[in-house]
Amino acid sequence: MLNTNIILSVFVVYTAFIFLVTYLTSRKANNESYFIGNRRSLWYVVAYGMIGASLSGVTFMSVPGWVGDTGFSYFMVVVGYWLGYLVISFVLLPLYYRLNLTSIYSYLGGRFGFTSYKTGSLLFIVSRLLGASLRMFLVVNVLQIFLFNGLGVPFFVTASIFILLVLLYTFQGGIKTIVWTDTLQTTFMLVAVVMTIVIISNRMGIGLGNLFTRVMDSDYSRVIVTDFSARNHWLKQLLSGAFITITMTGLDQEMMQKNLSCRNLRDAQKNMLTFSVVLVFVNMIFLFLGATLFMYANDSGIAIPDLKDDLFATVSLQYLTPLAGIVFLVGLISAAYPSADGAITSLTTSFSIDILGLKEKPWSEARKKKTRLTVHIGFAIVLLLLIGMFSIINDRSVIDKLFTIAGYTYGPLLGLFAFGLFSKRQIKDKFVPVLAILAPVICYIISSNSEVLLNGYKFGFELLILNGLLMYTGLWLISKRKTQ
């Protein structure tokens, strides 16, 4: 097991490296650099860096942990992701570039009206605040347990240090900096996963080829689940993956902000299509790691944690070599930073442009920059307070429910954009906020009682589709034919 000094040294050295990259990329940055990278980002750099942004610290530990209960069935969600990225590439990105958007929610203002525009932006802000703070809490909590508890540092101080570091390295360059830091962090994350597999293979005394064969011959490698009542039925997983991608990437300011920083639409599409293919293989590696961890634990008599998400950390930090522990920590930190930096930057962008209307203000560049920096700091403080709140709750079942609720708010966004794209009808704009609340509430009620109402049916990720459909239906009811 690693001692505290080694863990602290890894954290400090890694963070210093991030700040070096920040210094090199944020010089001469202005508001356009912060919001859209002056539209000069290289598409292949964005594509590679988005892997790290998509695979958060939760994914880093959870995907391997899921293998213990659900095998490789998650892979059908990943295939669905790929289908969703096709929709983003050829439907949403052309729309965003044609309208020359900085915030994607300004589309709703042009299509429906002021209230829809503000509602869409607020839905994103609530979703991202809850989702990002939950992800950060889970990662900071691991650092607290394995590092800062040994130093006698309270959790809130640990969280404050983490947020302060992210605040400092995104403060000036924004998206221009994040494109490059995400690339660095993606590299470290993937190296950590591959090296862990190699280390475990050596400890098990078998080569990688034999390990691959053993995993593929095991029950863990099961991809297709044919029981339709199961949450992870293959068709549910496939459709859910597609819609999760469309909403949580294509309708998410954080993910689209990186794409909109590319030089042009063609580059953005090349970025998205390349990223979509690479992500399939990356997720497969994470699933393979999960099977490897469970096999090693069973062979070595290691007790599987009650919360299987903790298996990666437990094995790496307590049962493998010091190198494996260092590799895990670097991977975890690499997964943690993109969750935070992208969230703060996208929240600042959405609030500054959508809520404050910063781009339309007849202010000087200096005043706009001061306002943007104030908003940036404000969101950092809000995220810190939310992380502190989750540490007080410290109940995994409650936290999981909150995480689910955060996902519910993407349903109304799906319904809004779908109605805008596939219908020519006009809506009564003032009623949109009511529908944006009703759709998730009805969705939650149906989900909670689905086994009774739907003859034993259990909702999985496809709940998002139902949510969007309810919003779409509501918009239809408050709409009328468009007059010439």
SEPA-357152 format. One line per field, with one value per residue (C-alpha): residue in one letter; x, y, z. Coordinates in steps of 0.1 Angstrom, whole numbers, padded with zeros to 4 digits. Layout:
<kollos>
r: c(a/...)
xx: c(X/...)
yy: c(Y/...)
zz: c(Z/...)
</kollos>
This chain:
<kollos>
r: c(m/l/n/t/n/i/i/l/s/v/f/v/v/y/t/a/f/i/f/l/v/t/y/l/t/s/r/k/a/n/n/e/s/y/f/i/g/n/r/r/s/l/w/y/v/v/a/y/g/m/i/g/a/s/l/s/g/v/t/f/m/s/v/p/g/w/v/g/d/t/g/f/s/y/f/m/v/v/v/g/y/w/l/g/y/l/v/i/s/f/v/l/l/p/l/y/y/r/l/n/l/t/s/i/y/s/y/l/g/g/r/f/g/f/t/s/y/k/t/g/s/l/l/f/i/v/s/r/l/l/g/a/s/l/r/m/f/l/v/v/n/v/l/q/i/f/l/f/n/g/l/g/v/p/f/f/v/t/a/s/i/f/i/l/l/v/l/l/y/t/f/q/g/g/i/k/t/i/v/w/t/d/t/l/q/t/t/f/m/l/v/a/v/v/m/t/i/v/i/i/s/n/r/m/g/i/g/l/g/n/l/f/t/r/v/m/d/s/d/y/s/r/v/i/v/t/d/f/s/a/r/n/h/w/l/k/q/l/l/s/g/a/f/i/t/i/t/m/t/g/l/d/q/e/m/m/q/k/n/l/s/c/r/n/l/r/d/a/q/k/n/m/l/t/f/s/v/v/l/v/f/v/n/m/i/f/l/f/l/g/a/t/l/f/m/y/a/n/d/s/g/i/a/i/p/d/l/k/d/d/l/f/a/t/v/s/l/q/y/l/t/p/l/a/g/i/v/f/l/v/g/l/i/s/a/a/y/p/s/a/d/g/a/i/t/s/l/t/t/s/f/s/i/d/i/l/g/l/k/e/k/p/w/s/e/a/r/k/k/k/t/r/l/t/v/h/i/g/f/a/i/v/l/l/l/l/i/g/m/f/s/i/i/n/d/r/s/v/i/d/k/l/f/t/i/a/g/y/t/y/g/p/l/l/g/l/f/a/f/g/l/f/s/k/r/q/i/k/d/k/f/v/p/v/l/a/i/l/a/p/v/i/c/y/i/i/s/s/n/s/e/v/l/l/n/g/y/k/f/g/f/e/l/l/i/l/n/g/l/l/m/y/t/g/l/w/l/i/s/k/r/k/t/q)
xx: c(0000/0013/0023/0009/0041/0041/0004/0009/0040/0020/-0008/0015/0037/0006/-0010/0022/0023/-0013/-0004/0025/0002/-0022/0005/0016/-0020/-0037/-0013/-0030/-0064/-0095/-0133/-0135/-0107/-0126/-0159/-0150/-0112/-0113/-0125/-0090/-0089/-0075/-0102/-0080/-0069/-0105/-0115/-0088/-0093/-0131/-0124/-0112/-0141/-0166/-0151/-0154/-0140/-0172/-0168/-0132/-0143/-0179/-0177/-0152/-0174/-0206/-0190/-0194/-0232/-0240/-0210/-0203/-0240/-0230/-0213/-0247/-0251/-0217/-0228/-0258/-0235/-0220/-0254/-0261/-0228/-0239/-0271/-0249/-0225/-0251/-0281/-0270/-0236/-0247/-0275/-0251/-0225/-0251/-0265/-0229/-0238/-0217/-0243/-0264/-0295/-0298/-0313/-0344/-0348/-0349/-0372/-0396/-0390/-0374/-0389/-0379/-0344/-0340/-0357/-0333/-0303/-0315/-0322/-0286/-0273/-0292/-0282/-0245/-0243/-0258/-0241/-0206/-0207/-0217/-0189/-0164/-0176/-0171/-0135/-0125/-0138/-0114/-0085/-0097/-0097/-0064/-0044/-0058/-0072/-0036/-0025/-0053/-0069/-0107/-0128/-0140/-0104/-0096/-0126/-0116/-0081/-0094/-0118/-0092/-0068/-0094/-0105/-0069/-0061/-0093/-0096/-0079/-0079/-0113/-0120/-0087/-0069/-0093/-0089/-0052/-0054/-0081/-0057/-0030/-0055/-0070/-0034/-0027/-0062/-0058/-0022/-0034/-0060/-0037/-0008/-0032/-0042/-0006/0004/-0025/-0017/0019/0006/-0017/0013/-0004/0003/-0021/-0032/-0042/-0059/-0079/-0090/-0099/-0120/-0138/-0146/-0160/-0195/-0183/-0180/-0218/-0230/-0265/-0293/-0325/-0348/-0370/-0381/-0344/-0331/-0301/-0320/-0299/-0325/-0331/-0294/-0289/-0317/-0308/-0272/-0282/-0305/-0281/-0255/-0278/-0289/-0259/-0235/-0254/-0277/-0250/-0232/-0200/-0195/-0206/-0185/-0154/-0168/-0178/-0142/-0131/-0122/-0153/-0182/-0162/-0135/-0161/-0177/-0143/-0137/-0171/-0169/-0133/-0141/-0172/-0152/-0123/-0147/-0161/-0127/-0119/-0150/-0142/-0109/-0126/-0149/-0120/-0103/-0134/-0134/-0097/-0101/-0129/-0109/-0078/-0098/-0115/-0082/-0064/-0092/-0097/-0131/-0152/-0164/-0201/-0199/-0183/-0172/-0145/-0129/-0105/-0092/-0091/-0071/-0047/-0039/-0039/-0031/-0009/0026/0033/0036/0000/-0012/0006/-0009/-0044/-0040/-0028/-0057/-0082/-0069/-0068/-0105/-0114/-0100/-0119/-0152/-0145/-0128/-0154/-0183/-0171/-0163/-0195/-0216/-0199/-0205/-0242/-0249/-0229/-0244/-0279/-0288/-0268/-0268/-0231/-0225/-0252/-0241/-0226/-0198/-0160/-0140/-0125/-0159/-0172/-0141/-0145/-0181/-0172/-0145/-0169/-0194/-0165/-0156/-0193/-0199/-0167/-0181/-0215/-0199/-0178/-0209/-0227/-0197/-0198/-0235/-0229/-0202/-0227/-0253/-0227/-0254/-0247/-0283/-0294/-0265/-0275/-0310/-0298/-0276/-0306/-0326/-0298/-0303/-0340/-0336/-0321/-0354/-0371/-0341/-0345/-0382/-0375/-0349/-0367/-0399/-0379/-0362/-0390/-0421/-0430/-0456/-0456/-0459/-0472/-0438/-0448/-0460/-0426/-0413/-0444/-0439/-0402/-0412/-0442/-0424/-0397/-0422/-0446/-0416/-0404/-0439/-0441/-0406/-0412/-0444/-0436/-0435/-0472/-0484/-0465/-0467/-0432/-0414/-0383/-0370/-0333/-0315/-0345/-0363/-0347/-0366/-0399/-0390/-0383/-0415/-0436/-0421/-0426/-0463/-0468/-0453/-0477/-0506/-0497/-0489/-0507/-0500/-0474/-0491/-0476)
yy: c(0000/0035/0058/0093/0110/0091/0099/0136/0137/0122/0147/0177/0167/0160/0193/0212/0197/0208/0243/0243/0234/0261/0287/0278/0278/0307/0335/0363/0347/0369/0364/0346/0323/0315/0308/0291/0290/0317/0288/0277/0244/0214/0188/0158/0174/0181/0145/0129/0152/0146/0110/0122/0146/0119/0094/0111/0100/0081/0062/0055/0035/0025/0009/-0017/-0022/-0028/-0058/-0078/-0076/-0070/-0083/-0066/-0057/-0020/-0024/-0021/0013/0022/0010/0033/0061/0057/0060/0091/0107/0102/0123/0150/0151/0154/0171/0192/0204/0218/0236/0251/0262/0276/0298/0307/0298/0303/0290/0262/0272/0305/0283/0278/0316/0320/0290/0294/0326/0342/0319/0287/0300/0308/0275/0255/0273/0269/0232/0228/0248/0227/0195/0204/0218/0186/0162/0178/0183/0147/0134/0157/0146/0109/0115/0139/0115/0088/0113/0122/0085/0076/0108/0137/0118/0106/0143/0153/0176/0180/0170/0206/0218/0190/0200/0236/0228/0208/0235/0263/0244/0239/0275/0288/0268/0276/0312/0328/0305/0287/0264/0272/0258/0229/0215/0209/0199/0173/0158/0154/0140/0115/0102/0096/0080/0055/0047/0040/0015/-0004/-0005/-0018/-0047/-0055/-0054/-0077/-0100/-0103/-0109/-0137/-0153/-0154/-0134/-0108/-0132/-0159/-0133/-0121/-0157/-0163/-0131/-0139/-0174/-0162/-0152/-0116/-0112/-0116/-0086/-0096/-0098/-0111/-0108/-0078/-0072/-0067/-0031/-0040/-0057/-0052/-0031/-0009/-0004/0004/0030/0045/0049/0068/0092/0096/0108/0131/0148/0147/0155/0171/0192/0198/0231/0217/0190/0211/0241/0221/0212/0247/0258/0239/0259/0250/0225/0200/0199/0196/0166/0149/0154/0139/0109/0101/0105/0082/0053/0056/0058/0024/0008/0028/0016/-0020/-0016/-0004/-0034/-0057/-0041/-0048/-0085/-0086/-0070/-0094/-0125/-0113/-0106/-0141/-0159/-0140/-0143/-0106/-0097/-0078/-0045/-0041/-0011/-0027/0007/0007/-0025/-0007/0015/-0013/-0037/-0010/0007/-0022/-0054/-0046/-0030/0006/0013/0001/0024/0054/0045/0043/0077/0094/0079/0090/0125/0126/0116/0141/0173/0172/0167/0200/0222/0216/0221/0255/0268/0257/0269/0303/0304/0295/0319/0348/0345/0330/0346/0378/0384/0393/0392/0418/0442/0474/0471/0473/0441/0447/0450/0419/0400/0412/0400/0366/0361/0370/0344/0319/0323/0323/0289/0275/0285/0270/0237/0237/0242/0214/0190/0200/0192/0157/0150/0158/0136/0108/0083/0065/0056/0093/0104/0079/0093/0128/0117/0102/0134/0154/0132/0139/0175/0165/0150/0184/0196/0165/0173/0210/0205/0176/0197/0226/0204/0181/0204/0237/0245/0276/0271/0292/0301/0311/0276/0259/0262/0244/0215/0213/0206/0183/0160/0149/0146/0124/0104/0099/0087/0063/0049/0045/0025/0008/-0028/-0023/-0002/-0020/-0057/-0060/-0037/-0020/0012/0016/0043/0045/0066/0096/0087/0087/0120/0136/0121/0136/0170/0167/0158/0187/0211/0197/0204/0240/0246/0257/0257/0282/0311/0324)
zz: c(0000/-0009/0019/0022/0010/-0023/-0029/-0021/-0044/-0073/-0068/-0066/-0096/-0118/-0109/-0115/-0150/-0157/-0147/-0171/-0199/-0188/-0188/-0224/-0238/-0220/-0230/-0248/-0242/-0244/-0240/-0274/-0263/-0232/-0248/-0282/-0283/-0311/-0333/-0338/-0320/-0340/-0346/-0338/-0305/-0295/-0305/-0284/-0254/-0254/-0244/-0210/-0207/-0215/-0191/-0158/-0124/-0118/-0151/-0143/-0112/-0121/-0155/-0142/-0112/-0132/-0148/-0116/-0119/-0155/-0174/-0207/-0213/-0210/-0243/-0261/-0245/-0260/-0295/-0290/-0282/-0316/-0333/-0313/-0324/-0360/-0353/-0336/-0365/-0393/-0376/-0346/-0356/-0390/-0372/-0346/-0371/-0395/-0368/-0356/-0320/-0289/-0265/-0281/-0262/-0281/-0308/-0286/-0284/-0322/-0327/-0298/-0278/-0248/-0222/-0240/-0244/-0207/-0197/-0218/-0204/-0168/-0174/-0184/-0155/-0129/-0146/-0148/-0113/-0098/-0121/-0119/-0082/-0076/-0098/-0081/-0047/-0055/-0068/-0040/-0015/-0028/-0025/0010/0022/0007/0011/0030/0060/0066/0066/0090/0064/0067/0037/0030/0029/0004/-0018/-0016/-0027/-0057/-0068/-0063/-0086/-0113/-0109/-0114/-0145/-0163/-0151/-0181/-0210/-0206/-0235/-0252/-0223/-0216/-0251/-0244/-0207/-0216/-0242/-0215/-0190/-0215/-0222/-0185/-0179/-0208/-0198/-0163/-0174/-0198/-0173/-0146/-0169/-0176/-0139/-0130/-0159/-0145/-0110/-0122/-0141/-0175/-0206/-0221/-0248/-0223/-0201/-0231/-0238/-0202/-0200/-0233/-0221/-0188/-0179/-0176/-0213/-0219/-0240/-0251/-0225/-0240/-0210/-0220/-0184/-0174/-0171/-0193/-0222/-0254/-0273/-0243/-0239/-0276/-0278/-0245/-0255/-0286/-0268/-0239/-0264/-0283/-0250/-0228/-0255/-0284/-0262/-0235/-0236/-0220/-0247/-0276/-0266/-0275/-0309/-0316/-0310/-0341/-0372/-0392/-0395/-0415/-0388/-0360/-0378/-0383/-0346/-0336/-0359/-0350/-0313/-0316/-0330/-0305/-0276/-0285/-0281/-0250/-0232/-0242/-0225/-0193/-0194/-0200/-0170/-0149/-0157/-0150/-0116/-0106/-0118/-0099/-0067/-0069/-0076/-0048/-0022/-0020/-0006/-0032/-0017/-0011/-0034/-0064/-0078/-0051/-0064/-0088/-0060/-0034/-0056/-0070/-0037/-0013/-0031/-0061/-0064/-0055/-0092/-0097/-0069/-0085/-0119/-0104/-0087/-0118/-0138/-0112/-0110/-0148/-0148/-0121/-0135/-0169/-0149/-0131/-0156/-0184/-0160/-0146/-0181/-0197/-0167/-0170/-0207/-0205/-0176/-0191/-0226/-0220/-0187/-0186/-0224/-0222/-0260/-0266/-0239/-0252/-0228/-0233/-0236/-0202/-0185/-0202/-0191/-0155/-0155/-0170/-0143/-0116/-0129/-0131/-0095/-0085/-0100/-0085/-0051/-0058/-0068/-0037/-0015/-0033/-0028/0009/0011/-0004/0021/0049/0034/0028/0019/-0014/-0020/-0016/-0038/-0065/-0065/-0068/-0097/-0114/-0108/-0125/-0155/-0156/-0166/-0199/-0210/-0214/-0235/-0257/-0262/-0269/-0295/-0311/-0314/-0328/-0354/-0365/-0362/-0378/-0353/-0330/-0292/-0264/-0251/-0216/-0207/-0215/-0179/-0166/-0191/-0182/-0146/-0153/-0178/-0153/-0124/-0144/-0156/-0121/-0110/-0139/-0132/-0095/-0101/-0135/-0121/-0110/-0139/-0166/-0156/-0140/-0165/-0151/-0167/-0173/-0192/-0217/-0191/-0209/-0240/-0221/-0205/-0239/-0254/-0225/-0231/-0269/-0263/-0240/-0265/-0292/-0269/-0264/-0301/-0332/-0369/-0380/-0398/-0430)
</kollos>
